[in-house]
Amino acid sequence: MGTDTVRTAASDDAAGRRREQRGWYFYDWACSVYSTSVLTVFLGPYLTSVAEEAADADGYVHPLGIPVRAGSFFAYSVSLSVIVAVLVMPLVGAAADRTGRKKPLLGAAAYVGAAATTGMFFLSGDRYLLGGLLLVVANAAQSVAMMLYNSYLPQIAPPEERDAVSSRGWAFGYAAGSLVLVVNLGLYLGHDSLGLSESTAMRICLASAGLWWGGFALVPLLRLRDRPSAAREAATAPGLRQLAATIRDMRRHPLTLAFLLAYLVYNDGIQTVISQASLYGSEELGLGQSTLIGAVLLVQVLAVAGALTMGRLARRYGAKRTILGSLVAWTLTLGAGYFLPAGAPVGFFLLAAAIGLVLGGSQALSRSLFSHLVPPGKEAEYFSAYEVSDRGMSWLGPLLFGLTYQLTGSYRDAIISLVIFFVLGFALLARVPVRRAIGDAGNPVPERI
């Protein structure tokens, strides 16, 4: 009887864990539409066109009296949103660990971001400042919510399951992005037959991402559960002070910090490619919006397979080696992108296919690898620093991209400048002894990592 009771309890625990994992996947399903439809496809070219409408004769807009090329306004807005997130994420992460109440904080961040995204329906005419403000709010809220979402991973998946669980989460997100992009593409291409202007169709696509985000966020909020805090003694300090306190704590785990530095560098390149690729395609290569949407749809479809395939490769070769291989692929892909001829959609589709095959896996495996390096009880606090690397420090890439364009007037020069992030990130990650780092963090070391 005692043995049966133990088996029943273990079975119940496994069933509860799987239920939470399935709910966790659905936050990727909910929020990835924002990253795909808004940040990657529609908002860059559309907000740039709105800024150009408001620009002076020399092509400059003047937010707060600062002269900014209309073509750089979107990149600068992304950078500002990230700086805001840097100030907020460490505070929220420490509060989540201290109170053990991640779920209400996740819900608040998700619905602030969803509301700001839905509000993009009102972005029209020359309202570029409204667009910049909504982008800053939505992108910062997305960063905060993703930090909390990621911090659930070590709590809902034992070490041997994390690569697979993380990869499935990314696959869910890319599947949702593909589905909504198909609908968006139909709406955009058929706007004349529906009696809509091109601007109205794009604004509907932007707002629909916010509605999708808010609607499906209910699933994880119903299934995930809060856990008693193991760090109630932790105090929270304002923004950057809390981040500095987290980094100081990480100094007791220097190998965790070394991995985070490597991730900060190479993921800055990934995030900048994601946010600026459509702008590169439209402004430098002269491709139409339907071509750009089709290319991003191809990325989303192949990223589902890429994330799952790289998850399997990690089981055979280890997560670190698989990530290093993906960074080589990123470098070669950017180099090929520099030489793409203008007005040639086939080359852009091939570039999109290469990006899709490595995008999901490199992100999913980085997340699961970092989860092994987090000391127990500090998940949200450490993932706030991770999210600073994931999105929070991604102001540097867009800033470099924007400055390169401002100085040279060439988006080709801007896109090739991002190679430095992948080369340096590879060198830094190769030096991290991840097995020793996991043991030093106080976690069990998987057989293959």
C-alpha positions as CSV (number, residue, x, y, z in Angstrom):
1,M,0.0,0.0,0.0
2,G,2.8,2.4,0.9
3,T,4.5,1.7,-2.5
4,D,1.3,2.3,-4.3
5,T,0.8,5.6,-2.5
6,V,4.3,6.8,-3.5
7,R,3.7,5.8,-7.1
8,T,0.4,7.6,-7.2
9,A,1.9,10.7,-5.7
10,A,4.7,10.6,-8.3
11,S,2.2,10.1,-11.1
12,D,0.2,13.1,-9.8
13,D,3.3,15.2,-9.6
14,A,4.2,14.3,-13.2
15,A,0.7,15.0,-14.4
16,G,0.7,18.4,-12.6
17,R,4.1,19.2,-14.1
18,R,2.9,18.4,-17.6
19,R,-0.2,20.5,-17.1
20,E,1.9,23.5,-16.1
21,Q,4.3,22.9,-19.0
22,R,1.4,23.0,-21.5
23,G,0.1,26.2,-19.9
24,W,3.6,27.7,-20.0
25,Y,3.9,26.9,-23.7
26,F,0.8,29.0,-24.3
27,Y,2.5,32.2,-23.2
28,D,4.9,31.9,-26.1
29,W,1.8,31.2,-28.3
30,A,0.3,34.4,-27.0
31,C,3.1,36.9,-27.0
32,S,5.2,35.8,-30.0
33,V,2.7,37.3,-32.3
34,Y,3.8,40.7,-31.0
35,S,7.4,40.0,-31.8
36,T,6.5,38.6,-35.3
37,S,3.7,40.8,-36.6
38,V,4.6,44.0,-34.8
39,L,8.3,44.2,-34.2
40,T,9.6,42.2,-37.1
41,V,7.1,42.8,-39.9
42,F,4.8,45.8,-39.7
43,L,5.9,48.4,-37.3
44,G,9.4,49.1,-38.6
45,P,8.4,50.1,-42.2
46,Y,5.0,51.6,-41.1
47,L,6.4,53.8,-38.3
48,T,9.2,54.8,-40.6
49,S,6.7,55.9,-43.2
50,V,4.8,57.9,-40.5
51,A,8.0,59.6,-39.4
52,E,8.8,60.4,-43.0
53,E,5.3,62.0,-43.3
54,A,6.2,64.2,-40.4
55,A,9.8,64.9,-41.5
56,D,11.1,68.3,-42.6
57,A,12.6,69.0,-46.0
58,D,15.9,67.4,-45.1
59,G,14.3,64.2,-43.9
60,Y,14.6,64.8,-40.2
61,V,12.0,64.7,-37.4
62,H,12.6,66.5,-34.1
63,P,11.4,64.6,-31.0
64,L,12.1,66.8,-28.0
65,G,14.0,69.1,-30.3
66,I,16.6,66.4,-31.3
67,P,17.2,66.1,-35.0
68,V,16.7,62.4,-36.0
69,R,16.7,60.9,-39.5
70,A,13.2,59.6,-40.1
71,G,14.8,56.3,-41.2
72,S,16.5,55.9,-37.8
73,F,13.5,56.8,-35.6
74,F,12.3,53.2,-35.3
75,A,15.7,51.8,-34.3
76,Y,16.2,54.6,-31.8
77,S,12.7,53.9,-30.3
78,V,13.6,50.2,-29.9
79,S,16.7,51.3,-28.1
80,L,14.8,53.6,-25.7
81,S,12.3,50.8,-24.9
82,V,15.1,48.6,-23.9
83,I,16.6,51.2,-21.6
84,V,13.2,51.5,-19.9
85,A,13.1,47.8,-19.5
86,V,16.6,47.8,-17.9
87,L,15.2,50.1,-15.2
88,V,12.1,48.0,-14.5
89,M,13.1,44.3,-14.9
90,P,15.5,43.9,-12.0
91,L,13.0,45.5,-9.6
92,V,10.2,43.2,-10.7
93,G,12.4,40.2,-10.7
94,A,13.6,40.7,-7.2
95,A,10.1,41.4,-6.0
96,A,8.9,38.2,-7.7
97,D,11.5,36.1,-5.9
98,R,10.9,37.9,-2.6
99,T,7.1,37.4,-2.6
100,G,6.9,34.2,-4.6
101,R,4.0,35.9,-6.6
102,K,5.2,35.8,-10.2
103,K,1.8,35.2,-11.7
104,P,0.1,38.5,-10.9
105,L,3.2,40.4,-12.1
106,L,3.3,38.3,-15.3
107,G,-0.4,39.2,-15.9
108,A,0.2,42.9,-15.3
109,A,3.1,43.1,-17.7
110,A,1.3,41.0,-20.3
111,Y,-1.8,43.2,-20.3
112,V,0.0,46.5,-20.3
113,G,1.9,45.3,-23.4
114,A,-1.2,43.9,-25.0
115,A,-3.1,47.2,-24.4
116,A,-0.3,49.3,-25.9
117,T,-0.1,47.1,-28.9
118,T,-3.8,47.3,-29.5
119,G,-3.6,51.0,-29.2
120,M,-1.3,51.0,-32.3
121,F,-4.6,51.0,-34.3
122,F,-4.6,54.8,-33.7
123,L,-1.2,55.3,-35.3
124,S,-1.9,57.3,-38.5
125,G,-1.0,60.4,-40.4
126,D,2.1,62.0,-38.9
127,R,1.7,60.7,-35.3
128,Y,5.2,59.3,-35.1
129,L,5.6,60.3,-31.5
130,L,2.5,58.3,-30.6
131,G,4.0,55.3,-32.4
132,G,7.3,55.7,-30.6
133,L,5.5,55.9,-27.2
134,L,3.4,52.8,-27.8
135,L,6.5,50.9,-29.0
136,V,8.4,51.9,-25.9
137,V,5.6,50.8,-23.6
138,A,4.8,47.5,-25.4
139,N,8.4,46.5,-25.9
140,A,9.4,47.2,-22.3
141,A,6.3,45.3,-21.0
142,Q,7.1,42.4,-23.2
143,S,10.6,42.3,-21.8
144,V,9.3,42.3,-18.2
145,A,6.7,39.6,-19.0
146,M,9.3,37.4,-20.7
147,M,11.7,37.6,-17.8
148,L,8.9,36.3,-15.5
149,Y,7.9,33.7,-18.0
150,N,11.4,32.4,-18.5
151,S,12.0,32.2,-14.7
152,Y,9.3,29.5,-14.5
153,L,11.4,27.0,-16.6
154,P,13.6,25.6,-13.8
155,Q,10.5,25.3,-11.6
156,I,8.3,23.3,-14.1
157,A,11.0,21.1,-15.7
158,P,13.7,18.9,-14.2
159,P,17.2,19.2,-15.7
160,E,16.8,16.4,-18.2
161,E,13.6,17.9,-19.6
162,R,14.7,21.6,-20.0
163,D,16.1,21.6,-23.5
164,A,13.0,19.8,-24.8
165,V,10.6,22.0,-22.8
166,S,12.3,25.2,-23.8
167,S,12.4,24.2,-27.5
168,R,8.7,23.3,-27.5
169,G,7.9,26.7,-26.0
170,W,9.8,28.5,-28.8
171,A,8.1,26.1,-31.4
172,F,4.7,27.1,-30.0
173,G,5.6,30.7,-30.4
174,Y,6.7,30.4,-34.0
175,A,3.7,28.3,-34.9
176,A,1.4,31.1,-33.6
177,G,3.5,33.7,-35.4
178,S,3.0,31.7,-38.6
179,L,-0.7,31.3,-38.2
180,V,-1.3,35.0,-37.5
181,L,1.0,36.1,-40.3
182,V,-1.0,34.0,-42.8
183,V,-4.1,35.9,-41.7
184,N,-2.2,39.3,-41.8
185,L,-0.9,38.5,-45.2
186,G,-4.4,37.8,-46.5
187,L,-5.7,41.0,-45.0
188,Y,-2.9,43.1,-46.3
189,L,-3.0,41.7,-49.9
190,G,-6.7,41.9,-50.0
191,H,-7.3,45.3,-48.4
192,D,-8.6,46.8,-51.7
193,S,-11.3,44.1,-52.1
194,L,-12.2,44.6,-48.4
195,G,-12.7,48.3,-48.9
196,L,-9.7,49.1,-46.7
197,S,-6.8,51.5,-47.3
198,E,-3.3,50.0,-47.0
199,S,-2.7,52.1,-43.8
200,T,-5.9,50.8,-42.2
201,A,-5.1,47.2,-43.0
202,M,-1.6,47.6,-41.4
203,R,-3.1,49.2,-38.3
204,I,-5.6,46.3,-38.0
205,C,-2.7,43.9,-38.2
206,L,-0.9,45.7,-35.5
207,A,-3.9,45.9,-33.2
208,S,-4.8,42.3,-33.8
209,A,-1.5,41.2,-32.3
210,G,-2.4,43.0,-29.0
211,L,-5.8,41.3,-28.9
212,W,-4.3,37.9,-29.6
213,W,-1.6,38.5,-26.9
214,G,-4.2,39.5,-24.3
215,G,-6.6,36.7,-25.1
216,F,-4.2,33.7,-25.0
217,A,-2.3,35.0,-22.0
218,L,-5.3,33.8,-20.0
219,V,-4.2,30.2,-20.5
220,P,-0.8,30.3,-18.7
221,L,-2.3,32.6,-16.0
222,L,-4.9,29.9,-15.3
223,R,-2.4,26.9,-15.3
224,L,0.8,28.2,-13.8
225,R,1.0,28.4,-10.1
226,D,3.0,30.5,-7.6
227,R,5.4,28.8,-5.3
228,P,6.6,29.7,-1.8
229,S,9.6,32.0,-2.0
230,A,13.0,30.8,-1.0
231,A,14.4,34.3,-0.9
232,R,12.1,36.3,1.3
233,E,15.0,38.1,2.8
234,A,15.8,39.7,-0.5
235,A,15.3,43.4,-0.7
236,T,14.4,45.4,-3.8
237,A,16.1,48.6,-4.8
238,P,15.3,51.0,-7.6
239,G,16.0,49.9,-11.2
240,L,19.7,50.0,-11.9
241,R,20.6,49.6,-8.2
242,Q,18.8,46.3,-8.1
243,L,20.4,45.2,-11.3
244,A,23.8,46.1,-9.8
245,A,22.9,44.1,-6.7
246,T,22.0,41.1,-8.8
247,I,25.3,41.3,-10.8
248,R,27.2,41.6,-7.5
249,D,25.5,38.4,-6.3
250,M,26.4,36.8,-9.6
251,R,30.1,37.6,-8.8
252,R,29.8,34.7,-6.4
253,H,29.1,32.6,-9.5
254,P,31.6,34.0,-12.0
255,L,31.0,31.2,-14.6
256,T,27.3,32.1,-14.7
257,L,28.2,35.7,-15.2
258,A,30.7,34.6,-18.0
259,F,27.9,32.8,-19.8
260,L,25.6,35.8,-19.4
261,L,28.2,38.1,-20.9
262,A,28.6,35.8,-24.0
263,Y,24.8,35.6,-24.3
264,L,24.5,39.4,-24.0
265,V,26.8,39.8,-26.9
266,Y,25.5,37.3,-29.4
267,N,21.9,37.7,-28.6
268,D,22.2,41.4,-29.1
269,G,23.0,40.6,-32.7
270,I,20.0,38.1,-33.0
271,Q,17.5,40.6,-31.6
272,T,18.8,43.4,-33.9
273,V,18.5,41.2,-37.0
274,I,15.0,40.3,-36.0
275,S,13.9,43.9,-35.5
276,Q,15.7,45.5,-38.4
277,A,15.4,42.8,-41.2
278,S,12.1,44.2,-42.6
279,L,13.6,47.7,-42.7
280,Y,16.6,46.3,-44.5
281,G,14.4,44.5,-47.0
282,S,12.1,47.4,-47.7
283,E,14.6,50.3,-47.7
284,E,17.8,48.8,-49.1
285,L,16.5,45.9,-51.2
286,G,13.4,47.7,-52.4
287,L,11.1,44.7,-51.6
288,G,7.4,45.1,-51.2
289,Q,5.4,44.5,-48.0
290,S,3.9,41.3,-49.3
291,T,7.4,39.9,-50.0
292,L,8.6,40.9,-46.5
293,I,5.6,39.2,-44.9
294,G,6.1,36.1,-46.9
295,A,9.8,36.0,-45.9
296,V,9.0,36.4,-42.2
297,L,6.3,33.7,-42.6
298,L,9.0,31.4,-44.0
299,V,11.2,32.2,-41.0
300,Q,8.4,31.3,-38.6
301,V,7.5,28.0,-40.3
302,L,11.1,26.9,-40.5
303,A,11.9,28.1,-37.0
304,V,9.4,25.5,-35.6
305,A,11.3,22.7,-37.2
306,G,14.6,24.4,-36.4
307,A,13.9,24.7,-32.7
308,L,12.8,21.1,-32.4
309,T,15.7,19.8,-34.5
310,M,18.3,21.8,-32.5
311,G,16.7,20.4,-29.3
312,R,17.4,16.9,-30.6
313,L,20.9,17.9,-31.7
314,A,21.5,19.2,-28.1
315,R,20.6,15.8,-26.7
316,R,23.3,14.3,-28.9
317,Y,26.1,16.9,-28.9
318,G,25.2,19.1,-25.9
319,A,23.6,22.5,-25.8
320,K,26.8,24.5,-25.8
321,R,28.2,22.9,-29.0
322,T,24.9,23.3,-30.7
323,I,24.7,27.0,-29.9
324,L,28.2,27.5,-31.1
325,G,27.3,25.9,-34.4
326,S,24.3,28.2,-34.7
327,L,26.6,31.3,-34.2
328,V,28.7,30.2,-37.1
329,A,25.5,29.9,-39.2
330,W,24.4,33.4,-38.1
331,T,27.7,34.9,-39.2
332,L,27.6,33.3,-42.6
333,T,24.0,34.3,-43.1
334,L,24.7,38.0,-42.4
335,G,27.7,37.9,-44.8
336,A,25.4,36.5,-47.5
337,G,22.8,39.2,-46.7
338,Y,25.2,42.0,-47.4
339,F,25.6,40.9,-51.0
340,L,21.9,40.4,-51.8
341,P,21.0,42.2,-55.0
342,A,18.2,44.8,-54.7
343,G,14.8,43.8,-56.1
344,A,15.6,40.1,-55.9
345,P,13.0,38.4,-53.6
346,V,14.4,34.8,-54.2
347,G,17.7,35.7,-52.5
348,F,15.8,37.3,-49.6
349,F,13.7,34.2,-49.2
350,L,16.9,32.0,-49.1
351,L,18.3,34.3,-46.4
352,A,15.0,34.0,-44.4
353,A,15.2,30.2,-44.6
354,A,18.7,30.2,-43.2
355,I,17.6,32.5,-40.4
356,G,14.6,30.4,-39.6
357,L,16.6,27.2,-39.2
358,V,18.9,28.6,-36.6
359,L,16.7,31.3,-34.9
360,G,14.5,29.3,-32.6
361,G,17.1,26.7,-31.6
362,S,19.8,29.2,-30.6
363,Q,17.3,31.1,-28.4
364,A,15.6,28.0,-26.9
365,L,18.9,26.3,-26.0
366,S,20.4,29.5,-24.6
367,R,17.4,29.8,-22.3
368,S,17.5,26.2,-21.1
369,L,21.3,26.3,-20.7
370,F,21.1,29.4,-18.5
371,S,18.3,27.8,-16.4
372,H,21.0,25.2,-15.2
373,L,23.2,28.1,-14.1
374,V,20.7,29.8,-11.8
375,P,21.0,29.2,-8.0
376,P,17.8,27.8,-6.6
377,G,15.5,30.4,-5.2
378,K,16.8,33.2,-7.4
379,E,15.1,32.3,-10.6
380,A,13.3,35.6,-11.4
381,E,16.1,37.8,-10.2
382,Y,18.7,36.0,-12.3
383,F,16.3,35.8,-15.3
384,S,15.9,39.6,-15.0
385,A,19.6,39.9,-15.7
386,Y,19.2,37.3,-18.5
387,E,16.3,39.3,-20.0
388,V,18.5,42.4,-19.9
389,S,20.8,40.4,-22.1
390,D,18.0,39.0,-24.2
391,R,16.2,42.2,-24.8
392,G,17.4,44.6,-22.2
393,M,20.9,45.2,-23.6
394,S,19.6,45.0,-27.2
395,W,19.8,48.8,-27.4
396,L,23.4,48.5,-28.5
397,G,22.6,46.6,-31.7
398,P,19.8,48.9,-32.9
399,L,22.0,51.9,-31.9
400,L,24.9,50.6,-33.9
401,F,22.6,49.8,-36.8
402,G,21.0,53.3,-36.6
403,L,24.3,55.1,-36.2
404,T,25.9,53.2,-39.1
405,Y,23.0,54.2,-41.3
406,Q,23.1,57.8,-40.1
407,L,26.8,58.0,-40.8
408,T,26.9,56.1,-44.1
409,G,23.4,56.3,-45.5
410,S,23.7,52.6,-46.3
411,Y,21.6,49.8,-44.8
412,R,24.1,47.3,-46.2
413,D,26.8,48.8,-44.0
414,A,24.4,48.8,-41.1
415,I,23.5,45.1,-41.5
416,I,27.1,43.9,-41.9
417,S,28.2,45.8,-38.8
418,L,26.2,43.3,-36.7
419,V,28.6,40.4,-37.5
420,I,30.8,41.6,-34.7
421,F,28.2,40.5,-32.1
422,F,28.2,36.8,-33.4
423,V,32.0,36.6,-33.7
424,L,32.7,38.0,-30.2
425,G,29.8,36.0,-28.7
426,F,31.2,32.8,-30.1
427,A,34.7,33.5,-28.6
428,L,33.2,34.3,-25.2
429,L,30.9,31.3,-25.1
430,A,33.6,28.9,-26.2
431,R,35.6,29.8,-23.0
432,V,32.8,28.9,-20.6
433,P,33.1,25.5,-18.8
434,V,29.4,24.9,-18.5
435,R,29.5,21.6,-16.5
436,R,31.6,23.3,-13.8
437,A,29.3,26.4,-13.9
438,I,26.3,24.2,-13.2
439,G,27.9,22.5,-10.3
440,D,29.1,25.8,-8.9
441,A,25.5,27.1,-9.0
442,G,24.4,24.3,-6.8
443,N,22.4,22.3,-9.4
444,P,22.7,18.7,-10.6
445,V,24.8,18.4,-13.8
446,P,23.0,16.6,-16.7
447,E,24.7,13.7,-18.4
448,R,25.0,15.8,-21.6
449,I,25.0,19.6,-21.6
